[in-house]
Amino acid sequence: MTNYVLVAGAKLGAWAWDEVVPELRAAGHESHALTLSGLAEKRGIPAGQQTHVRDIVEEVEGLDLRDVVLVGHSYSGVPVGQAAERIGDRLRRVVYVDANVPIDGKSFLWGWPSDGVRTAIEANGGFWAPFSAEDLADQGLTDEQIARIVRGATAHPGATLTEPAVLTGSLAELPTTYVKCLLDWPEPSDEVAELLKSDLWNLVTMDTGHWPMFSQPRELARILLESVAAP
């Protein structure tokens, strides 16, 4: 039995996986959707990037999970990638869902084309503001799905986006599936493209936008289930 630990991206909580979790459990696996500190029902808890890494490691170790597939969406690929190397032989696979990957010494915002997000965080009391409907347009979402995300989203702790990642090894050495959502951007980032040269990494594409847990939850669950059979 595989233990999936699901971590949604910025501004979201465990609730984002509500349509994916039942599909994984119906296939006979355990599924643990995790809300990171400072978000959703944990809002108000101070958090930096390493707080989020600890959230994930403590979820795995506290529940004594083995055969773990860590799933990181969007921003959460950054703490998930760091947690993956810290849980040792508990890890079975990492799955990045249209996600950023951590780069040692670099923040989530490293390489962004402008300082717009940093400026917005400073202007919003140290938080990245919740989604507007416009942020979610043209991503394969229905009006109802967009409204649901906007209702559930919370402001995201800015320090988690600006603090640097800490890696001790190479992500290329961890068995990994990268899920690229084509409506968001058709090609993986340069960093991901380089990692995909590893024999331990494989690429899967989805014909949808950046939030597939809402737009195509069953298809995403199928990909997560098939990831454990990847070489």
C-alpha positions as CSV (number, residue, x, y, z in Angstrom):
1,M,0.0,0.0,0.0
2,T,1.4,3.4,-1.0
3,N,1.0,6.4,1.2
4,Y,0.4,9.6,-0.8
5,V,1.1,12.9,0.9
6,L,-0.5,15.7,-1.1
7,V,0.6,19.3,-0.7
8,A,-1.2,22.0,-2.7
9,G,0.4,25.2,-4.0
10,A,0.4,28.7,-2.7
11,K,-2.8,30.1,-1.0
12,L,-4.4,26.6,-0.8
13,G,-4.9,24.0,1.9
14,A,-5.7,20.3,2.1
15,W,-9.2,21.0,0.9
16,A,-7.8,21.4,-2.6
17,W,-7.4,17.7,-2.9
18,D,-11.0,16.8,-1.9
19,E,-11.8,15.2,-5.3
20,V,-8.4,13.4,-5.7
21,V,-8.2,11.7,-2.3
22,P,-11.2,9.5,-2.8
23,E,-9.9,8.2,-6.1
24,L,-6.6,7.2,-4.5
25,R,-8.3,5.5,-1.6
26,A,-10.7,3.7,-3.8
27,A,-7.6,2.1,-5.5
28,G,-6.5,0.8,-2.1
29,H,-3.9,3.4,-1.1
30,E,-3.7,5.8,1.8
31,S,-3.9,9.5,1.0
32,H,-2.9,12.3,3.4
33,A,-3.7,15.8,2.2
34,L,-1.7,18.3,4.1
35,T,-2.3,22.0,4.9
36,L,1.0,23.9,5.4
37,S,1.4,26.4,8.3
38,G,-0.1,29.8,7.7
39,L,-2.7,28.6,5.2
40,A,-6.4,27.6,5.3
41,E,-7.3,26.2,8.8
42,K,-3.7,26.9,9.9
43,R,-3.7,30.6,8.9
44,G,-2.2,32.8,11.6
45,I,0.7,30.4,12.3
46,P,4.0,32.1,11.4
47,A,5.8,30.3,8.6
48,G,8.9,30.5,6.5
49,Q,10.0,28.1,3.8
50,Q,11.7,25.8,6.2
51,T,8.6,25.7,8.4
52,H,6.8,24.2,5.4
53,V,9.6,21.6,4.9
54,R,9.2,20.6,8.5
55,D,5.4,20.4,8.1
56,I,5.9,17.7,5.5
57,V,8.7,15.8,7.2
58,E,6.7,15.8,10.5
59,E,3.6,14.5,8.7
60,V,5.6,11.6,7.3
61,E,7.6,10.8,10.4
62,G,4.8,11.5,12.9
63,L,2.5,9.0,11.2
64,D,5.4,6.6,10.6
65,L,4.6,6.5,6.9
66,R,6.5,4.2,4.6
67,D,6.4,3.7,0.8
68,V,5.6,7.5,0.5
69,V,4.8,9.4,-2.6
70,L,5.3,13.1,-2.0
71,V,3.1,15.2,-4.3
72,G,3.9,18.9,-4.6
73,H,1.8,21.3,-6.6
74,S,3.1,24.7,-7.8
75,Y,4.9,26.5,-5.0
76,S,4.8,23.4,-2.8
77,G,7.2,21.6,-5.1
78,V,9.9,23.7,-3.4
79,P,9.3,22.4,0.2
80,V,8.3,18.9,-1.1
81,G,11.6,18.5,-3.0
82,Q,13.6,19.4,0.2
83,A,11.5,17.1,2.4
84,A,12.0,14.3,-0.1
85,E,15.7,14.1,0.6
86,R,15.1,14.4,4.3
87,I,12.8,11.4,4.8
88,G,15.3,8.9,3.5
89,D,14.2,5.4,2.7
90,R,10.6,6.3,3.5
91,L,10.4,7.8,0.1
92,R,9.1,5.9,-2.9
93,R,8.7,8.7,-5.4
94,V,8.2,12.4,-5.8
95,V,5.5,13.8,-8.1
96,Y,5.7,17.5,-9.0
97,V,2.4,18.8,-10.4
98,D,3.1,21.8,-12.6
99,A,5.5,22.8,-9.8
100,N,8.6,24.7,-9.1
101,V,11.6,22.6,-8.0
102,P,13.9,23.7,-5.2
103,I,17.3,25.0,-6.1
104,D,19.9,25.1,-3.3
105,G,20.3,28.7,-2.1
106,K,17.6,30.1,-4.3
107,S,14.0,31.2,-3.3
108,F,10.7,30.4,-5.0
109,L,10.8,33.8,-6.6
110,W,14.3,33.4,-7.9
111,G,14.3,33.9,-11.7
112,W,10.8,35.6,-11.8
113,P,10.8,38.2,-14.5
114,S,10.1,41.1,-12.2
115,D,9.8,42.1,-8.6
116,G,6.0,42.5,-8.8
117,V,5.2,39.7,-6.3
118,R,7.8,41.0,-3.8
119,T,6.4,44.4,-4.1
120,A,2.8,43.1,-3.6
121,I,3.9,41.1,-0.6
122,E,5.5,44.2,1.0
123,A,2.3,46.2,0.3
124,N,0.1,43.5,1.8
125,G,1.7,43.2,5.2
126,G,4.1,40.4,4.3
127,F,1.5,38.2,2.5
128,W,0.8,37.3,-1.1
129,A,-2.9,38.2,-1.6
130,P,-5.5,35.4,-2.2
131,F,-6.6,34.6,-5.8
132,S,-9.0,36.8,-7.8
133,A,-11.1,35.3,-10.5
134,E,-8.8,36.9,-13.1
135,D,-5.8,35.0,-11.7
136,L,-7.6,31.7,-12.6
137,A,-8.8,32.6,-16.1
138,D,-8.0,30.5,-19.2
139,Q,-6.8,27.5,-17.1
140,G,-9.5,25.0,-18.0
141,L,-11.6,25.8,-14.9
142,T,-15.4,26.2,-14.9
143,D,-16.9,29.3,-13.3
144,E,-18.0,27.1,-10.4
145,Q,-14.5,25.8,-9.9
146,I,-13.0,29.3,-10.1
147,A,-15.6,30.5,-7.5
148,R,-14.7,27.6,-5.2
149,I,-11.0,28.3,-5.3
150,V,-11.5,32.1,-4.7
151,R,-13.7,31.3,-1.7
152,G,-11.2,28.9,-0.2
153,A,-8.0,30.6,-0.9
154,T,-6.1,32.4,1.9
155,A,-3.2,35.0,1.8
156,H,0.1,33.2,1.6
157,P,3.0,33.9,4.0
158,G,5.5,35.9,2.0
159,A,8.6,34.6,3.8
160,T,8.0,31.1,2.3
161,L,8.4,32.6,-1.1
162,T,11.5,34.7,-0.5
163,E,13.6,32.4,1.8
164,P,16.2,30.1,0.1
165,A,15.9,26.4,-0.4
166,V,18.4,24.1,1.4
167,L,19.5,20.9,-0.4
168,T,22.3,18.5,0.4
169,G,22.1,16.3,-2.7
170,S,20.9,16.3,-6.2
171,L,17.1,16.0,-7.1
172,A,18.2,14.0,-10.1
173,E,19.0,11.1,-7.8
174,L,15.4,10.9,-6.5
175,P,12.8,8.9,-8.4
176,T,10.4,11.5,-9.8
177,T,7.5,12.2,-12.1
178,Y,7.0,15.7,-13.4
179,V,3.4,16.5,-14.5
180,K,3.3,19.4,-16.9
181,C,0.0,21.2,-17.4
182,L,0.0,22.4,-21.0
183,L,-2.5,25.3,-20.7
184,D,-0.4,27.0,-18.1
185,W,2.8,26.9,-20.2
186,P,3.7,24.1,-22.7
187,E,7.3,23.5,-21.8
188,P,9.0,22.7,-18.5
189,S,11.3,25.3,-17.0
190,D,15.0,25.1,-17.8
191,E,15.7,23.6,-14.3
192,V,13.1,20.9,-14.8
193,A,14.3,20.1,-18.4
194,E,17.8,19.5,-17.0
195,L,16.5,17.2,-14.3
196,L,14.4,15.3,-16.8
197,K,17.7,14.1,-18.4
198,S,18.0,11.8,-15.3
199,D,17.0,8.2,-15.8
200,L,15.1,8.5,-12.6
201,W,12.8,11.2,-13.8
202,N,9.9,11.0,-16.3
203,L,7.5,13.6,-17.8
204,V,3.7,13.3,-18.0
205,T,1.6,16.0,-19.6
206,M,-2.0,17.0,-18.9
207,D,-4.2,19.0,-21.4
208,T,-5.4,21.4,-18.7
209,G,-4.3,24.4,-16.7
210,H,-2.3,25.0,-13.5
211,W,-4.9,23.6,-11.1
212,P,-5.6,20.0,-12.3
213,M,-6.9,18.9,-8.9
214,F,-9.9,21.0,-9.7
215,S,-10.1,20.9,-13.5
216,Q,-9.3,17.2,-14.0
217,P,-9.1,15.4,-10.6
218,R,-9.8,11.9,-11.9
219,E,-7.1,12.2,-14.6
220,L,-4.7,13.6,-12.0
221,A,-5.4,10.7,-9.6
222,R,-4.8,8.2,-12.5
223,I,-1.5,9.8,-13.1
224,L,-0.6,9.6,-9.5
225,L,-1.5,6.0,-9.3
226,E,0.5,5.2,-12.4
227,S,3.5,7.1,-11.1
228,V,4.3,4.3,-8.7
229,A,4.7,1.9,-11.7
230,A,7.2,4.3,-13.4
231,P,10.7,2.9,-13.8
